[in-house]
C-alpha cells in the first residue's frame, strides 16, 4: 500500500493517520533492533517487563507483554544463552521457573533503550518539542479513554 495513492478521504482520517504512524514506528524500531542484533522486538518488551517487575514466571511474563507461551520460551531461551536472563526454580512452586534479568541483561537493555529512544526521535523529527509533548499527551488520553488505564504518569518517557 502506497500512502501517496490512498484516497484523500482516507488520508484525512485519524485512524488511517495513526495506522500509518504506527507502521513507521514499527519499521524504525525493527530496523534498530535488527542493527543491535536482536531477532525480535519482543526481546525489548520482555527485558523491560523483567527490569520493572523483578523475577517473574514465564507464563506471567508472556501475559504481561502479550506473547504466546512458545514465543516467550524461545525468547527467554535465547536471552538466557546470551547471559542476559537467568531461570531458577520458583521456591513456592518447583514445577515452574522464575525468570530474572542479569547484570549483563541490564547493560544490554540500556543499549536497546538508546536505540528505542533514537527511533522515537526519528519518528517525531518533524515536530517541535512542544508539539511532541502535546502529541504524547493526546495519544495518552485516547488510550486511557478506550482502555480504562491510567497512563498519564508514564507519558513522555
C-alpha positions in Angstrom: 0.0 0.0 0.0 1.4 3.3 -1.1 0.1 6.2 1.1 0.5 8.6 -1.8 -2.2 6.7 -3.8 -4.7 6.4 -0.9 -7.9 8.3 -1.5 -7.9 11.8 0.1 -10.9 10.8 2.3 -8.9 8.1 3.9 -5.8 10.3 4.3 -7.8 12.7 6.4 -9.0 10.1 9.0 -7.3 9.9 12.4 -7.5 6.1 12.3 -5.6 6.0 9.0 -3.0 8.5 10.1 -2.4 6.7 13.4 -2.1 3.4 11.5 0.5 5.0 9.1 2.4 6.5 12.0 2.3 3.1 13.8 3.7 1.3 10.8 6.5 3.8 10.5 7.3 3.5 14.2 7.4 -0.3 14.0 9.6 -0.1 10.9 12.1 2.2 12.7 12.1 0.1 15.9 12.5 -3.1 13.8 15.5 -1.6 11.9 17.2 -0.5 15.1 16.6 -3.8 16.9 17.9 -5.7 13.8 21.0 -3.5 13.8 21.5 -4.2 17.5 21.4 -7.9 16.8 18.0 -8.5 18.3 15.8 -11.0 16.4 12.5 -9.6 17.5 11.0 -6.5 19.2 9.7 -9.0 21.8 13.2 -9.1 23.3 12.9 -5.5 24.3 9.4 -5.8 25.7 10.4 -8.8 27.7 13.5 -7.3 29.1 11.7 -4.1 30.1 9.0 -6.1 31.8 11.6 -8.0 33.8 13.5 -4.9 34.7 10.3 -3.3 36.1 8.8 -6.3 37.9 11.7 -8.4 39.0 11.7 -12.2 38.8 8.6 -13.4 37.1 7.3 -16.8 35.9 7.4 -17.3 32.1 3.6 -17.6 32.0 3.1 -14.3 33.8 5.8 -12.6 31.7 4.0 -13.7 28.5 0.7 -12.4 29.7 2.2 -9.1 30.7 3.8 -8.4 27.3 1.2 -10.2 25.2 3.4 -13.0 23.9 2.3 -16.6 23.2 3.8 -19.2 25.6 6.0 -20.8 22.9 7.3 -17.3 21.9 8.2 -16.5 25.5 10.1 -19.8 25.8 12.1 -19.1 22.6 13.0 -15.5 23.6 13.8 -16.5 27.2 16.0 -19.4 26.0 17.9 -17.2 23.5 18.4 -14.4 26.1 19.5 -16.9 28.7 22.0 -18.4 26.3 23.4 -14.9 25.8 23.7 -14.4 29.6 21.0 -11.7 29.7 18.4 -13.7 31.7 18.5 -16.4 34.3 15.9 -19.1 35.1 15.6 -20.5 38.6 13.1 -22.8 40.1 10.2 -21.0 41.8 10.6 -21.6 45.6 6.8 -21.6 46.0 6.1 -23.9 43.1 9.0 -26.1 41.9 7.1 -27.0 38.7 7.7 -23.6 37.3 10.7 -21.3 36.7 11.2 -17.7 37.6 13.0 -15.6 35.1 15.2 -12.7 36.1 17.3 -10.2 34.2 21.0 -10.4 34.9 23.6 -7.6 35.1 24.5 -8.4 31.5 20.8 -8.1 30.6 20.5 -4.7 32.3 23.5 -3.5 30.3 22.1 -5.0 27.1 18.7 -3.3 27.9 20.4 0.0 28.3 21.8 -0.3 24.8 18.4 -1.2 23.5 16.8 1.8 25.3 19.2 4.0 23.4 18.1 2.5 20.1 14.4 2.8 21.0 14.8 6.5 22.0 16.7 7.2 18.8 13.8 5.6 16.8 11.3 7.8 18.8 13.4 10.9 17.8 13.5 9.8 14.2 9.7 9.2 14.1 8.9 12.6 15.7 11.6 14.5 13.9 9.2 16.8 12.1 7.6 18.0 15.4 8.9 20.7 17.7 9.5 19.7 21.4 6.2 21.3 22.5 4.3 19.5 19.7 5.8 16.2 20.7 4.7 16.7 24.3 1.2 17.7 23.1 1.0 14.6 20.8 2.1 12.2 23.6 -0.5 13.8 25.9 -3.3 13.5 23.4 -2.4 9.9 22.5 -2.2 9.0 26.2 -5.7 10.5 26.7 -7.1 8.5 23.8 -5.6 5.2 25.1 -6.7 5.9 28.6 -10.3 6.6 27.4 -10.5 3.4 25.5 -8.7 1.1 27.9 -9.6 2.5 31.3 -5.9 2.5 32.1 -4.2 5.4 33.8 -1.1 6.1 31.7 -0.6 9.8 32.4 2.2 9.3 34.8 4.3 7.4 32.1 3.6 9.7 29.1 6.5 11.3 27.5 9.1 8.7 28.7 
